[in-house]
Amino acid sequence: MKKIFFCFSLIFSVLAFSNPSQAQHHKLSDQGRGAIIGGAGGAVAGGLIGHGVGGALVGGAIGAGGGYIIGNEHRKNVERKHRANWRAHHTLVRRAKYRYHN
């Protein structure tokens, strides 16, 4: 049973990340990507540790939740860096503009 579940989860994860037609139409968010990766990893780990489908379901749910949280924090960090960069650039442009024109 473990071998079947492991093979199924491995095939599913390969198919989920290698679909080029989906990548052309819709980009997956950081939260979604984290949830998928965490859920797949948690399901595999839960299946191996819990020796059954129940452990895989619990591990997948916990992994998906954790992956979503990590992806959300990554998105917030990237947005914070973009805002800081935008503010720094536009502040310098405004200062230079007023300094040389007055």
SULPE-V441201 format. One record per backbone hydrogen bond with DSSP energy under -1.0 kcal/mol. NH is the residue of the N-H (numbers start at 1). CO is the residue of the C=O. Records with the same first field share a line. If there is no record, write none. Layout:
# SULPE-V441201
NH->CO ; CO
This chain:
# SULPE-V441201
5->1
6->2
7->3
8->4
9->5
10->6
11->7
12->8
13->9
14->10
15->11
16->12
17->13
20->18
23->19
24->20
26->22
33->29
34->30
35->31
36->32
37->33
38->34
39->35
40->36
41->37
42->38
43->39
44->40
45->41
46->42
47->43
48->44
49->45
50->46
56->52
57->53
58->54
59->55
60->56
61->57
62->58
63->59
64->60
65->61
66->62
67->63
68->64
69->65
70->66
71->67
72->68
73->69
74->70
75->71
76->72
77->73
78->74
79->75
80->76
81->77
82->78
83->79
84->80
85->81
86->82
87->83
88->84
89->85
90->86
91->87
92->88
93->89
94->90
95->91
96->92
97->93
98->94
99->95
100->96
101->97
